[in-house]
Amino acid sequence: MREKILHTATDLFLNLGFKSVTMDDLANEMGISKKTIYTHFENKTKLVEETTMNLFWVISNGIDDIIALKKNPIEELYEIKKFVMSRLKDEKTSPQYQLQKYYPQIHSTLRDKHFEVMQECVVENVERGIAAKIYRENLNVQFVSRIYFSGVYSLGDNDIFPNTMFNKPQLEDYFLEYHLRGIVTPEGRKILNKIINSNQQ
């Protein structure tokens, strides 16, 4: 039952927002009593904490699986983006923004974990790209990985990138292309253009 509650709560939070969904909504959606939910999660804050951490580990493990395929680094980033967006339901409700606003402590903990995992992933991606001569060899790897993380995080800021102005999947595409065009070699640019062109067809 605990896993079912986590799964349903995750879907509701991503589709409707952390603030909007009440424990009553979750109970009604599942056809169970609130008492049943409270036997597994003492309050809504605990439920939000566990759903976000559970989703974080699902995404982290999925990214590890993609990295294990050892695709070329440019293709790998596009595969990761596609996987993450599918797990986050295209972020229709700006979950990161809502988490920061209504559950700042959970957001801060999650951000630290996100940075730790993403830093390792991007550093490895950049180093492999340099070795394959599709990323420029004079890159400062630490700078590139950190600026990439800060860029990805800023996309979730609804004040800077409001939903009314930007479509979330499109925004992710813009950012990834922006990132890659700054670090690719002419050989890497050919691969990038090929992926972009195939995605537009």
C-alpha positions as CSV (number, residue, x, y, z in Angstrom):
1,M,0.0,0.0,0.0
2,R,2.9,2.4,0.9
3,E,4.3,2.1,-2.7
4,K,0.9,2.6,-4.2
5,I,0.4,5.8,-2.2
6,L,3.8,7.1,-3.2
7,H,3.1,6.3,-6.9
8,T,-0.3,8.0,-6.9
9,A,0.9,11.0,-4.8
10,T,3.8,11.5,-7.2
11,D,1.5,11.6,-10.2
12,L,-0.9,14.0,-8.5
13,F,1.9,16.3,-7.3
14,L,3.4,16.5,-10.8
15,N,0.2,17.0,-12.6
16,L,-1.6,19.4,-10.1
17,G,1.2,20.8,-8.0
18,F,2.5,20.2,-4.4
19,K,0.4,23.0,-3.0
20,S,-2.9,22.1,-4.7
21,V,-3.1,18.4,-3.8
22,T,-4.6,17.7,-0.3
23,M,-4.6,14.5,1.6
24,D,-8.3,14.3,0.9
25,D,-7.6,14.5,-2.8
26,L,-5.1,11.6,-2.5
27,A,-7.6,9.5,-0.5
28,N,-10.4,10.1,-3.0
29,E,-8.2,9.3,-5.9
30,M,-7.1,6.0,-4.4
31,G,-10.5,5.1,-2.9
32,I,-9.0,4.7,0.6
33,S,-9.4,6.6,3.9
34,K,-7.1,9.4,5.0
35,K,-6.4,7.3,8.1
36,T,-4.8,4.6,5.8
37,I,-2.5,7.3,4.3
38,Y,-1.6,8.6,7.8
39,T,-0.6,5.1,8.9
40,H,2.2,5.3,6.3
41,F,3.0,9.0,6.3
42,E,2.5,11.1,9.4
43,N,1.7,14.3,7.5
44,K,1.7,15.9,4.0
45,T,5.2,17.3,4.4
46,K,6.6,13.8,5.1
47,L,4.7,12.5,2.0
48,V,6.1,15.3,-0.2
49,E,9.6,14.5,1.2
50,E,9.3,10.8,0.4
51,T,7.7,11.2,-3.0
52,T,10.4,13.7,-4.2
53,M,13.2,11.5,-2.9
54,N,11.7,8.4,-4.4
55,L,11.4,10.2,-7.7
56,F,14.9,11.5,-7.5
57,W,16.3,7.9,-7.0
58,V,14.2,6.5,-9.9
59,I,15.5,9.2,-12.2
60,S,19.1,8.8,-10.9
61,N,19.0,5.1,-11.5
62,G,17.5,5.6,-15.0
63,I,20.3,8.0,-15.9
64,D,22.9,5.5,-14.7
65,D,21.3,2.9,-17.0
66,I,21.6,5.4,-20.0
67,I,25.2,6.2,-19.1
68,A,26.0,2.5,-19.0
69,L,25.1,2.2,-22.7
70,K,28.2,4.3,-23.5
71,K,26.5,6.2,-26.4
72,N,28.4,9.2,-27.8
73,P,28.2,12.0,-25.2
74,I,26.0,14.3,-27.3
75,E,23.4,11.6,-27.9
76,E,23.7,10.6,-24.3
77,L,22.6,14.1,-23.1
78,Y,19.5,14.0,-25.4
79,E,18.6,10.5,-24.1
80,I,18.9,11.7,-20.5
81,K,16.8,14.8,-21.2
82,K,14.1,12.7,-22.9
83,F,14.0,10.2,-20.0
84,V,13.9,12.9,-17.2
85,M,11.1,14.8,-19.0
86,S,9.0,11.7,-19.3
87,R,9.4,11.0,-15.6
88,L,8.5,14.6,-14.6
89,K,5.4,14.6,-16.9
90,D,6.9,17.6,-18.8
91,E,6.8,19.6,-15.5
92,K,3.4,21.1,-16.2
93,T,3.1,22.4,-12.7
94,S,6.7,23.7,-12.2
95,P,7.3,21.2,-9.3
96,Q,10.7,22.6,-8.6
97,Y,9.4,26.1,-8.2
98,Q,6.5,25.0,-6.0
99,L,8.8,22.9,-3.9
100,Q,11.1,25.8,-3.3
101,K,8.2,28.1,-2.4
102,Y,6.2,25.8,-0.1
103,Y,8.7,23.2,1.1
104,P,12.1,25.1,1.1
105,Q,13.9,22.6,3.4
106,I,13.0,19.6,1.2
107,H,13.9,21.6,-1.9
108,S,17.3,22.5,-0.4
109,T,18.1,18.9,0.5
110,L,17.0,17.7,-3.0
111,R,19.0,20.4,-4.7
112,D,22.2,19.3,-2.9
113,K,21.6,15.6,-3.9
114,H,20.7,16.7,-7.5
115,F,24.0,18.7,-7.7
116,E,26.1,15.8,-6.4
117,V,24.7,13.3,-8.9
118,M,24.5,15.7,-11.9
119,Q,28.0,17.0,-11.3
120,E,29.5,13.5,-11.6
121,C,27.4,12.7,-14.7
122,V,28.2,15.9,-16.5
123,V,31.9,15.8,-15.7
124,E,32.1,12.3,-17.1
125,N,30.2,13.3,-20.2
126,V,32.4,16.3,-20.9
127,E,35.6,14.3,-20.3
128,R,34.4,11.6,-22.7
129,G,33.4,14.2,-25.3
130,I,36.9,15.8,-25.1
131,A,38.5,12.4,-25.5
132,A,36.3,11.6,-28.5
133,K,37.2,15.0,-30.0
134,I,33.6,16.1,-30.3
135,Y,34.0,18.6,-27.4
136,R,36.7,21.3,-27.4
137,E,39.9,20.2,-25.6
138,N,40.5,23.6,-23.9
139,L,37.3,23.4,-21.8
140,N,37.4,23.9,-18.0
141,V,35.4,20.8,-17.1
142,Q,34.4,21.9,-13.6
143,F,33.2,25.3,-15.0
144,V,31.1,23.6,-17.7
145,S,29.5,21.1,-15.4
146,R,28.6,23.7,-12.8
147,I,27.3,26.2,-15.3
148,Y,25.2,23.4,-16.8
149,F,23.7,22.5,-13.4
150,S,22.9,26.2,-12.7
151,G,21.3,26.5,-16.1
152,V,19.1,23.4,-15.7
153,Y,18.0,24.6,-12.3
154,S,17.1,28.1,-13.5
155,L,14.8,26.6,-16.1
156,G,12.5,25.5,-13.2
157,D,12.2,29.1,-11.9
158,N,8.8,30.2,-12.9
159,D,9.7,33.9,-12.4
160,I,12.5,33.8,-15.0
161,F,10.8,31.3,-17.4
162,P,7.1,31.6,-16.9
163,N,4.8,28.8,-18.2
164,T,2.8,31.5,-20.1
165,M,5.9,32.3,-22.2
166,F,7.7,29.0,-22.5
167,N,6.7,25.5,-23.3
168,K,8.7,23.3,-20.9
169,P,9.9,20.6,-23.3
170,Q,10.8,23.3,-25.8
171,L,12.7,25.2,-23.1
172,E,14.7,22.0,-22.3
173,D,15.6,21.7,-26.0
174,Y,16.7,25.3,-26.3
175,F,18.9,25.0,-23.3
176,L,20.6,21.7,-24.3
177,E,21.3,23.1,-27.7
178,Y,22.7,26.3,-26.2
179,H,24.9,24.3,-23.9
180,L,26.2,21.9,-26.6
181,R,26.9,24.6,-29.2
182,G,29.2,26.3,-26.7
183,I,31.4,23.2,-26.2
184,V,31.4,21.1,-29.4
185,T,34.1,20.9,-32.0
186,P,33.2,21.1,-35.8
187,E,33.0,17.3,-35.7
188,G,30.6,17.5,-32.7
189,R,28.5,20.1,-34.4
190,K,27.8,17.7,-37.2
191,I,26.5,15.1,-34.7
192,L,24.5,17.8,-32.9
193,N,22.9,19.1,-36.1
194,K,22.0,15.6,-37.2
195,I,20.2,14.9,-33.8
196,I,18.4,18.3,-33.9
197,N,17.2,17.7,-37.5
198,S,16.0,14.2,-36.8
199,N,14.1,15.5,-33.7
200,Q,12.3,18.1,-35.8
201,Q,11.1,15.6,-38.4
